Amino acid sequence: MKIILNLVLSTVAVFVTAKILPGVKLDSFTTALVVAVVLGTANAVLRPILIILTLPINILTLGLFTFVIIGGMVELVSWLVPGFQVASFGWALVFALVLWIINAFLSAFK
């Protein structure tokens, strides 16, 4: 039950974030669901591997390179999911930041 609740909250967060930001286009709520699933999977599988592989540069930048990894994940998802488009890497970073804020707000209601 908790997984379904997290999935619904993530889907709503993706949908709201895409509607707020002009550099992000989303076709439908169903596309937001697919984006939430793919982004969650990519963050669970690829992100830890990428953070370990880029550990030296992450240490040199005091962890700021993690934002680049997160932006790359959003770009990857926009490339994989039809109906989800991000205008540039900058918009991918902004999308990730706003998505994190909205997810934090919605998680308070769990």
N, CA, C and O atoms as CSV, one atom per row, in Angstrom:
chain,resi,resn,atom,element,x,y,z
A,1,MET,N,N,0.815,-1.194,0.000
A,1,MET,CA,C,0.000,0.000,0.000
A,1,MET,C,C,0.863,1.265,0.000
A,1,MET,O,O,0.547,2.258,-0.656
A,2,LYS,N,N,1.968,1.196,0.760
A,2,LYS,CA,C,2.849,2.347,0.863
A,2,LYS,C,C,3.531,2.648,-0.479
A,2,LYS,O,O,3.755,3.809,-0.821
A,3,ILE,N,N,3.855,1.600,-1.227
A,3,ILE,CA,C,4.484,1.785,-2.540
A,3,ILE,C,C,3.520,2.483,-3.491
A,3,ILE,O,O,3.924,3.370,-4.244
A,4,ILE,N,N,2.267,2.094,-3.462
A,4,ILE,CA,C,1.268,2.714,-4.337
A,4,ILE,C,C,1.065,4.182,-3.963
A,4,ILE,O,O,0.933,5.037,-4.839
A,5,LEU,N,N,1.040,4.467,-2.678
A,5,LEU,CA,C,0.908,5.855,-2.228
A,5,LEU,C,C,2.095,6.694,-2.683
A,5,LEU,O,O,1.922,7.816,-3.161
A,6,ASN,N,N,3.306,6.149,-2.535
A,6,ASN,CA,C,4.496,6.867,-3.005
A,6,ASN,C,C,4.451,7.089,-4.512
A,6,ASN,O,O,4.842,8.155,-4.989
A,7,LEU,N,N,3.984,6.108,-5.261
A,7,LEU,CA,C,3.881,6.233,-6.714
A,7,LEU,C,C,2.876,7.304,-7.111
A,7,LEU,O,O,3.131,8.091,-8.023
A,8,VAL,N,N,1.739,7.337,-6.434
A,8,VAL,CA,C,0.725,8.360,-6.726
A,8,VAL,C,C,1.254,9.751,-6.387
A,8,VAL,O,O,1.066,10.689,-7.162
A,9,LEU,N,N,1.911,9.893,-5.241
A,9,LEU,CA,C,2.457,11.192,-4.859
A,9,LEU,C,C,3.554,11.638,-5.822
A,9,LEU,O,O,3.630,12.819,-6.162
A,10,SER,N,N,4.393,10.723,-6.261
A,10,SER,CA,C,5.432,11.059,-7.237
A,10,SER,C,C,4.827,11.454,-8.573
A,10,SER,O,O,5.317,12.374,-9.227
A,11,THR,N,N,3.776,10.774,-8.980
A,11,THR,CA,C,3.108,11.099,-10.234
A,11,THR,C,C,2.494,12.492,-10.177
A,11,THR,O,O,2.617,13.269,-11.123
A,12,VAL,N,N,1.840,12.801,-9.080
A,12,VAL,CA,C,1.254,14.142,-8.909
A,12,VAL,C,C,2.364,15.196,-8.899
A,12,VAL,O,O,2.212,16.266,-9.487
A,13,ALA,N,N,3.471,14.893,-8.234
A,13,ALA,CA,C,4.585,15.840,-8.181
A,13,ALA,C,C,5.169,16.089,-9.566
A,13,ALA,O,O,5.472,17.232,-9.911
A,14,VAL,N,N,5.332,15.039,-10.361
A,14,VAL,CA,C,5.841,15.195,-11.732
A,14,VAL,C,C,4.864,16.020,-12.553
A,14,VAL,O,O,5.280,16.910,-13.295
A,15,PHE,N,N,3.579,15.739,-12.433
A,15,PHE,CA,C,2.563,16.449,-13.209
A,15,PHE,C,C,2.539,17.941,-12.856
A,15,PHE,O,O,2.502,18.796,-13.740
A,16,VAL,N,N,2.561,18.238,-11.560
A,16,VAL,CA,C,2.528,19.637,-11.109
A,16,VAL,C,C,3.804,20.368,-11.527
A,16,VAL,O,O,3.750,21.509,-11.985
A,17,THR,N,N,4.934,19.716,-11.369
A,17,THR,CA,C,6.204,20.339,-11.740
A,17,THR,C,C,6.252,20.649,-13.231
A,17,THR,O,O,6.718,21.716,-13.632
A,18,ALA,N,N,5.775,19.724,-14.047
A,18,ALA,CA,C,5.778,19.950,-15.492
A,18,ALA,C,C,4.833,21.082,-15.881
A,18,ALA,O,O,5.095,21.803,-16.843
A,19,LYS,N,N,3.748,21.244,-15.149
A,19,LYS,CA,C,2.809,22.334,-15.459
A,19,LYS,C,C,3.356,23.691,-15.007
A,19,LYS,O,O,3.013,24.717,-15.594
A,20,ILE,N,N,4.193,23.709,-13.981
A,20,ILE,CA,C,4.754,24.962,-13.473
A,20,ILE,C,C,5.865,25.482,-14.379
A,20,ILE,O,O,5.932,26.679,-14.659
A,21,LEU,N,N,6.731,24.590,-14.836
A,21,LEU,CA,C,7.927,25.000,-15.576
A,21,LEU,C,C,7.662,25.097,-17.078
A,21,LEU,O,O,7.160,24.145,-17.676
A,22,PRO,N,N,7.990,26.223,-17.690
A,22,PRO,CA,C,7.740,26.370,-19.130
A,22,PRO,C,C,8.708,25.575,-20.002
A,22,PRO,O,O,8.407,25.344,-21.173
A,23,GLY,N,N,9.846,25.151,-19.483
A,23,GLY,CA,C,10.812,24.403,-20.273
A,23,GLY,C,C,10.588,22.906,-20.263
A,23,GLY,O,O,11.377,22.151,-20.831
A,24,VAL,N,N,9.508,22.470,-19.615
A,24,VAL,CA,C,9.200,21.041,-19.517
A,24,VAL,C,C,7.808,20.806,-20.083
A,24,VAL,O,O,6.848,21.469,-19.691
A,25,LYS,N,N,7.707,19.861,-21.003
A,25,LYS,CA,C,6.420,19.529,-21.624
A,25,LYS,C,C,6.033,18.102,-21.250
A,25,LYS,O,O,6.852,17.186,-21.301
A,26,LEU,N,N,4.768,17.936,-20.875
A,26,LEU,CA,C,4.237,16.640,-20.481
A,26,LEU,C,C,2.885,16.475,-21.147
A,26,LEU,O,O,2.037,17.363,-21.058
A,27,ASP,N,N,2.672,15.338,-21.818
A,27,ASP,CA,C,1.444,15.147,-22.581
A,27,ASP,C,C,0.217,14.872,-21.718
A,27,ASP,O,O,-0.836,15.474,-21.930
A,28,SER,N,N,0.340,13.971,-20.749
A,28,SER,CA,C,-0.844,13.578,-19.986
A,28,SER,C,C,-0.448,13.099,-18.593
A,28,SER,O,O,0.731,13.001,-18.256
A,29,PHE,N,N,-1.462,12.808,-17.807
A,29,PHE,CA,C,-1.227,12.287,-16.464
A,29,PHE,C,C,-0.633,10.883,-16.534
A,29,PHE,O,O,0.167,10.502,-15.679
A,30,THR,N,N,-1.021,10.117,-17.546
A,30,THR,CA,C,-0.459,8.785,-17.746
A,30,THR,C,C,1.034,8.870,-18.036
A,30,THR,O,O,1.817,8.049,-17.558
A,31,THR,N,N,1.421,9.867,-18.822
A,31,THR,CA,C,2.839,10.081,-19.094
A,31,THR,C,C,3.571,10.441,-17.803
A,31,THR,O,O,4.708,10.018,-17.595
A,32,ALA,N,N,2.928,11.215,-16.941
A,32,ALA,CA,C,3.529,11.563,-15.644
A,32,ALA,C,C,3.749,10.304,-14.805
A,32,ALA,O,O,4.751,10.193,-14.097
A,33,LEU,N,N,2.820,9.365,-14.884
A,33,LEU,CA,C,2.969,8.091,-14.166
A,33,LEU,C,C,4.180,7.324,-14.686
A,33,LEU,O,O,4.970,6.800,-13.901
A,34,VAL,N,N,4.325,7.259,-16.004
A,34,VAL,CA,C,5.464,6.563,-16.605
A,34,VAL,C,C,6.773,7.265,-16.227
A,34,VAL,O,O,7.766,6.606,-15.918
A,35,VAL,N,N,6.773,8.597,-16.252
A,35,VAL,CA,C,7.967,9.363,-15.874
A,35,VAL,C,C,8.329,9.075,-14.422
A,35,VAL,O,O,9.504,8.884,-14.109
A,36,ALA,N,N,7.349,9.040,-13.538
A,36,ALA,CA,C,7.611,8.769,-12.123
A,36,ALA,C,C,8.218,7.378,-11.937
A,36,ALA,O,O,9.145,7.212,-11.145
A,37,VAL,N,N,7.714,6.395,-12.648
A,37,VAL,CA,C,8.231,5.027,-12.531
A,37,VAL,C,C,9.652,4.941,-13.085
A,37,VAL,O,O,10.540,4.386,-12.438
A,38,VAL,N,N,9.867,5.490,-14.282
A,38,VAL,CA,C,11.190,5.410,-14.913
A,38,VAL,C,C,12.217,6.217,-14.121
A,38,VAL,O,O,13.345,5.763,-13.930
A,39,LEU,N,N,11.838,7.406,-13.660
A,39,LEU,CA,C,12.760,8.231,-12.882
A,39,LEU,C,C,13.094,7.562,-11.546
A,39,LEU,O,O,14.244,7.590,-11.106
A,40,GLY,N,N,12.110,6.974,-10.916
A,40,GLY,CA,C,12.360,6.251,-9.668
A,40,GLY,C,C,13.272,5.054,-9.867
A,40,GLY,O,O,14.157,4.796,-9.051
A,41,THR,N,N,13.057,4.326,-10.948
A,41,THR,CA,C,13.901,3.174,-11.261
A,41,THR,C,C,15.328,3.611,-11.578
A,41,THR,O,O,16.289,3.003,-11.108
A,42,ALA,N,N,15.458,4.665,-12.377
A,42,ALA,CA,C,16.791,5.166,-12.727
A,42,ALA,C,C,17.520,5.667,-11.487
A,42,ALA,O,O,18.720,5.440,-11.335
A,43,ASN,N,N,16.797,6.348,-10.603
A,43,ASN,CA,C,17.432,6.835,-9.374
A,43,ASN,C,C,17.820,5.695,-8.441
A,43,ASN,O,O,18.801,5.803,-7.706
A,44,ALA,N,N,17.067,4.616,-8.465
A,44,ALA,CA,C,17.379,3.486,-7.594
A,44,ALA,C,C,18.515,2.631,-8.142
A,44,ALA,O,O,19.292,2.071,-7.369
A,45,VAL,N,N,18.623,2.523,-9.468
A,45,VAL,CA,C,19.605,1.624,-10.068
A,45,VAL,C,C,20.858,2.365,-10.529
A,45,VAL,O,O,21.969,2.000,-10.145
A,46,LEU,N,N,20.690,3.393,-11.341
A,46,LEU,CA,C,21.830,4.058,-11.965
A,46,LEU,C,C,22.520,5.086,-11.080
A,46,LEU,O,O,23.746,5.197,-11.094
A,47,ARG,N,N,21.755,5.822,-10.325
A,47,ARG,CA,C,22.336,6.917,-9.544
A,47,ARG,C,C,23.425,6.467,-8.573
A,47,ARG,O,O,24.476,7.107,-8.529
A,48,PRO,N,N,23.232,5.394,-7.786
A,48,PRO,CA,C,24.322,4.972,-6.894
A,48,PRO,C,C,25.586,4.569,-7.654
A,48,PRO,O,O,26.698,4.842,-7.204
A,49,ILE,N,N,25.413,3.926,-8.794
A,49,ILE,CA,C,26.564,3.523,-9.598
A,49,ILE,C,C,27.309,4.748,-10.107
A,49,ILE,O,O,28.538,4.804,-10.047
A,50,LEU,N,N,26.563,5.731,-10.608
A,50,LEU,CA,C,27.190,6.943,-11.124
A,50,LEU,C,C,27.873,7.752,-10.022
A,50,LEU,O,O,28.925,8.350,-10.248
A,51,ILE,N,N,27.286,7.770,-8.852
A,51,ILE,CA,C,27.898,8.504,-7.745
A,51,ILE,C,C,29.211,7.845,-7.325
A,51,ILE,O,O,30.179,8.538,-7.012
A,52,ILE,N,N,29.250,6.525,-7.318
A,52,ILE,CA,C,30.501,5.832,-6.981
A,52,ILE,C,C,31.551,6.062,-8.066
A,52,ILE,O,O,32.720,6.295,-7.758
A,53,LEU,N,N,31.142,5.998,-9.334
A,53,LEU,CA,C,32.090,6.193,-10.430
A,53,LEU,C,C,32.650,7.612,-10.479
A,53,LEU,O,O,33.789,7.820,-10.899
A,54,THR,N,N,31.853,8.578,-10.052
A,54,THR,CA,C,32.300,9.980,-10.103
A,54,THR,C,C,32.690,10.505,-8.720
A,54,THR,O,O,32.669,11.712,-8.480
A,55,LEU,N,N,33.040,9.602,-7.824
A,55,LEU,CA,C,33.376,10.000,-6.458
A,55,LEU,C,C,34.524,11.007,-6.378
A,55,LEU,O,O,34.424,11.963,-5.609
A,56,PRO,N,N,35.606,10.836,-7.136
A,56,PRO,CA,C,36.680,11.842,-7.023
A,56,PRO,C,C,36.231,13.254,-7.407
A,56,PRO,O,O,36.561,14.216,-6.713
A,57,ILE,N,N,35.483,13.386,-8.504
A,57,ILE,CA,C,35.021,14.723,-8.904
A,57,ILE,C,C,33.962,15.237,-7.935
A,57,ILE,O,O,33.842,16.442,-7.717
A,58,ASN,N,N,33.201,14.322,-7.361
A,58,ASN,CA,C,32.202,14.710,-6.364
A,58,ASN,C,C,32.877,15.252,-5.111
A,58,ASN,O,O,32.392,16.211,-4.510
A,59,ILE,N,N,33.977,14.653,-4.718
A,59,ILE,CA,C,34.715,15.136,-3.556
A,59,ILE,C,C,35.334,16.502,-3.859
A,59,ILE,O,O,35.300,17.405,-3.023
A,60,LEU,N,N,35.897,16.646,-5.054
A,60,LEU,CA,C,36.513,17.922,-5.430
A,60,LEU,C,C,35.508,19.069,-5.482
A,60,LEU,O,O,35.843,20.210,-5.164
A,61,THR,N,N,34.285,18.763,-5.882
A,61,THR,CA,C,33.264,19.810,-5.988
A,61,THR,C,C,32.387,19.893,-4.742
A,61,THR,O,O,31.369,20.585,-4.731
A,62,LEU,N,N,32.793,19.180,-3.694
A,62,LEU,CA,C,32.049,19.161,-2.425
A,62,LEU,C,C,30.601,18.700,-2.598
A,62,LEU,O,O,29.693,19.214,-1.945
A,63,GLY,N,N,30.402,17.732,-3.480
A,63,GLY,CA,C,29.094,17.138,-3.684
A,63,GLY,C,C,28.222,17.826,-4.715
A,63,GLY,O,O,27.130,17.342,-5.012
A,64,LEU,N,N,28.670,18.934,-5.264
A,64,LEU,CA,C,27.849,19.659,-6.240
A,64,LEU,C,C,27.699,18.911,-7.565
A,64,LEU,O,O,26.753,19.157,-8.313
A,65,PHE,N,N,28.624,18.005,-7.856
A,65,PHE,CA,C,28.515,17.230,-9.090
A,65,PHE,C,C,27.304,16.304,-9.057
A,65,PHE,O,O,26.852,15.843,-10.104
A,66,THR,N,N,26.782,16.032,-7.880
A,66,THR,CA,C,25.573,15.211,-7.755
A,66,THR,C,C,24.413,15.856,-8.504
A,66,THR,O,O,23.569,15.154,-9.063
A,67,PHE,N,N,24.363,17.197,-8.521
A,67,PHE,CA,C,23.311,17.886,-9.270
A,67,PHE,C,C,23.419,17.593,-10.755
A,67,PHE,O,O,22.405,17.470,-11.442
A,68,VAL,N,N,24.631,17.482,-11.250
A,68,VAL,CA,C,24.834,17.141,-12.659
A,68,VAL,C,C,24.315,15.733,-12.938
A,68,VAL,O,O,23.697,15.488,-13.974
A,69,ILE,N,N,24.565,14.818,-12.018
A,69,ILE,CA,C,24.069,13.449,-12.174
A,69,ILE,C,C,22.549,13.429,-12.181
A,69,ILE,O,O,21.938,12.738,-12.997
A,70,ILE,N,N,21.940,14.176,-11.282
A,70,ILE,CA,C,20.476,14.230,-11.215
A,70,ILE,C,C,19.900,14.838,-12.491
A,70,ILE,O,O,18.914,14.334,-13.030
A,71,GLY,N,N,20.506,15.906,-12.969
A,71,GLY,CA,C,20.066,16.505,-14.230
A,71,GLY,C,C,20.215,15.536,-15.386
A,71,GLY,O,O,19.368,15.492,-16.279
A,72,GLY,N,N,21.283,14.762,-15.374
A,72,GLY,CA,C,21.468,13.737,-16.407
A,72,GLY,C,C,20.397,12.669,-16.344
A,72,GLY,O,O,19.965,12.160,-17.378
A,73,MET,N,N,19.963,12.324,-15.141
A,73,MET,CA,C,18.880,11.340,-14.986
A,73,MET,C,C,17.580,11.866,-15.595
A,73,MET,O,O,16.859,11.131,-16.269
A,74,VAL,N,N,17.289,13.140,-15.352
A,74,VAL,CA,C,16.070,13.733,-15.916
A,74,VAL,C,C,16.172,13.771,-17.443
A,74,VAL,O,O,15.196,13.489,-18.137
A,75,GLU,N,N,17.352,14.119,-17.967
A,75,GLU,CA,C,17.557,14.112,-19.419
A,75,GLU,C,C,17.383,12.704,-19.987
A,75,GLU,O,O,16.778,12.533,-21.045
A,76,LEU,N,N,17.906,11.705,-19.295
A,76,LEU,CA,C,17.765,10.318,-19.731
A,76,LEU,C,C,16.296,9.915,-19.778
A,76,LEU,O,O,15.853,9.282,-20.736
A,77,VAL,N,N,15.550,10.279,-18.754
A,77,VAL,CA,C,14.125,9.948,-18.711
A,77,VAL,C,C,13.372,10.663,-19.831
A,77,VAL,O,O,12.466,10.087,-20.433
A,78,SER,N,N,13.741,11.915,-20.114
A,78,SER,CA,C,13.063,12.635,-21.200
A,78,SER,C,C,13.387,12.008,-22.551
A,78,SER,O,O,12.590,12.096,-23.485
A,79,TRP,N,N,14.549,11.377,-22.656
A,79,TRP,CA,C,14.908,10.699,-23.894
A,79,TRP,C,C,14.175,9.361,-24.017
A,79,TRP,O,O,13.835,8.942,-25.123
A,80,LEU,N,N,13.928,8.683,-22.882
A,80,LEU,CA,C,13.301,7.366,-22.896
A,80,LEU,C,C,11.783,7.406,-22.980
A,80,LEU,O,O,11.180,6.527,-23.595
A,81,VAL,N,N,11.156,8.404,-22.376
A,81,VAL,CA,C,9.697,8.434,-22.274
A,81,VAL,C,C,9.116,9.365,-23.337
A,81,VAL,O,O,9.359,10.572,-23.301
A,82,PRO,N,N,8.357,8.820,-24.274
A,82,PRO,CA,C,7.711,9.700,-25.251
A,82,PRO,C,C,6.608,10.520,-24.570
A,82,PRO,O,O,5.869,10.011,-23.727
A,83,GLY,N,N,6.514,11.774,-24.945
A,83,GLY,CA,C,5.518,12.646,-24.342
A,83,GLY,C,C,6.062,13.482,-23.196
A,83,GLY,O,O,5.346,14.308,-22.631
A,84,PHE,N,N,7.314,13.272,-22.856
A,84,PHE,CA,C,7.981,14.046,-21.803
A,84,PHE,C,C,9.215,14.683,-22.427
A,84,PHE,O,O,10.135,13.989,-22.859
A,85,GLN,N,N,9.225,16.016,-22.471
A,85,GLN,CA,C,10.323,16.727,-23.113
A,85,GLN,C,C,10.868,17.794,-22.171
A,85,GLN,O,O,10.117,18.523,-21.522
A,86,VAL,N,N,12.184,17.862,-22.115
A,86,VAL,CA,C,12.865,18.890,-21.334
A,86,VAL,C,C,13.677,19.714,-22.326
A,86,VAL,O,O,14.425,19.158,-23.130
A,87,ALA,N,N,13.532,21.038,-22.273
A,87,ALA,CA,C,14.138,21.915,-23.276
A,87,ALA,C,C,15.660,21.903,-23.240
A,87,ALA,O,O,16.292,21.950,-24.295
A,88,SER,N,N,16.268,21.841,-22.054
A,88,SER,CA,C,17.724,21.885,-21.961
A,88,SER,C,C,18.165,21.245,-20.649
A,88,SER,O,O,17.347,20.863,-19.812
A,89,PHE,N,N,19.473,21.142,-20.499
A,89,PHE,CA,C,20.017,20.575,-19.270
A,89,PHE,C,C,19.710,21.472,-18.072
A,89,PHE,O,O,19.492,20.977,-16.966
A,90,GLY,N,N,19.692,22.771,-18.285
A,90,GLY,CA,C,19.336,23.703,-17.209
A,90,GLY,C,C,17.919,23.472,-16.717
A,90,GLY,O,O,17.659,23.478,-15.514
A,91,TRP,N,N,17.004,23.267,-17.659
A,91,TRP,CA,C,15.627,22.977,-17.270
A,91,TRP,C,C,15.529,21.632,-16.561
A,91,TRP,O,O,14.676,21.453,-15.692
A,92,ALA,N,N,16.398,20.682,-16.924
A,92,ALA,CA,C,16.409,19.391,-16.233
A,92,ALA,C,C,16.828,19.572,-14.778
A,92,ALA,O,O,16.264,18.943,-13.883
A,93,LEU,N,N,17.812,20.428,-14.545
A,93,LEU,CA,C,18.230,20.710,-13.166
A,93,LEU,C,C,17.128,21.409,-12.382
A,93,LEU,O,O,16.869,21.068,-11.228
A,94,VAL,N,N,16.480,22.385,-13.008
A,94,VAL,CA,C,15.382,23.101,-12.341
A,94,VAL,C,C,14.223,22.145,-12.075
A,94,VAL,O,O,13.610,22.194,-11.009
A,95,PHE,N,N,13.922,21.273,-13.041
A,95,PHE,CA,C,12.862,20.285,-12.871
A,95,PHE,C,C,13.152,19.392,-11.668
A,95,PHE,O,O,12.267,19.138,-10.850
A,96,ALA,N,N,14.391,18.918,-11.562
A,96,ALA,CA,C,14.757,18.048,-10.441
A,96,ALA,C,C,14.621,18.773,-9.104
A,96,ALA,O,O,14.145,18.191,-8.129
A,97,LEU,N,N,15.032,20.031,-9.053
A,97,LEU,CA,C,14.939,20.807,-7.814
A,97,LEU,C,C,13.484,21.051,-7.417
A,97,LEU,O,O,13.111,20.844,-6.262
A,98,VAL,N,N,12.669,21.490,-8.367
A,98,VAL,CA,C,11.251,21.755,-8.070
A,98,VAL,C,C,10.530,20.455,-7.730
A,98,VAL,O,O,9.673,20.433,-6.847
A,99,LEU,N,N,10.871,19.373,-8.426
A,99,LEU,CA,C,10.266,18.070,-8.130
A,99,LEU,C,C,10.594,17.634,-6.711
A,99,LEU,O,O,9.736,17.097,-6.010
A,100,TRP,N,N,11.832,17.862,-6.286
A,100,TRP,CA,C,12.229,17.515,-4.929
A,100,TRP,C,C,11.422,18.321,-3.908
A,100,TRP,O,O,10.972,17.771,-2.902
A,101,ILE,N,N,11.239,19.611,-4.159
A,101,ILE,CA,C,10.489,20.476,-3.235
A,101,ILE,C,C,9.025,20.031,-3.152
A,101,ILE,O,O,8.466,19.932,-2.060
A,102,ILE,N,N,8.412,19.767,-4.298
A,102,ILE,CA,C,7.002,19.351,-4.306
A,102,ILE,C,C,6.843,17.980,-3.663
A,102,ILE,O,O,5.881,17.754,-2.930
A,103,ASN,N,N,7.778,17.055,-3.926
A,103,ASN,CA,C,7.730,15.747,-3.297
A,103,ASN,C,C,7.853,15.856,-1.775
A,103,ASN,O,O,7.163,15.147,-1.041
A,104,ALA,N,N,8.724,16.737,-1.308
A,104,ALA,CA,C,8.873,16.939,0.133
A,104,ALA,C,C,7.579,17.485,0.743
A,104,ALA,O,O,7.169,17.069,1.826
A,105,PHE,N,N,6.950,18.412,0.040
A,105,PHE,CA,C,5.683,18.984,0.523
A,105,PHE,C,C,4.582,17.917,0.561
A,105,PHE,O,O,3.855,17.811,1.548
A,106,LEU,N,N,4.460,17.131,-0.512
A,106,LEU,CA,C,3.409,16.111,-0.570
A,106,LEU,C,C,3.673,14.971,0.412
A,106,LEU,O,O,2.730,14.373,0.932
A,107,SER,N,N,4.926,14.668,0.667
A,107,SER,CA,C,5.248,13.588,1.607
A,107,SER,C,C,4.870,13.940,3.037
A,107,SER,O,O,4.720,13.050,3.874
A,108,ALA,N,N,4.719,15.199,3.319
A,108,ALA,CA,C,4.303,15.612,4.656
A,108,ALA,C,C,2.869,15.162,4.962
A,108,ALA,O,O,2.477,15.076,6.126
A,109,PHE,N,N,2.096,14.879,3.924
A,109,PHE,CA,C,0.692,14.480,4.115
A,109,PHE,C,C,0.506,12.967,4.178
A,109,PHE,O,O,-0.627,12.498,4.290
A,110,LYS,N,N,1.576,12.201,4.109
A,110,LYS,CA,C,1.457,10.730,4.169
A,110,LYS,C,C,1.055,10.284,5.551
A,110,LYS,O,O,0.906,9.087,5.794
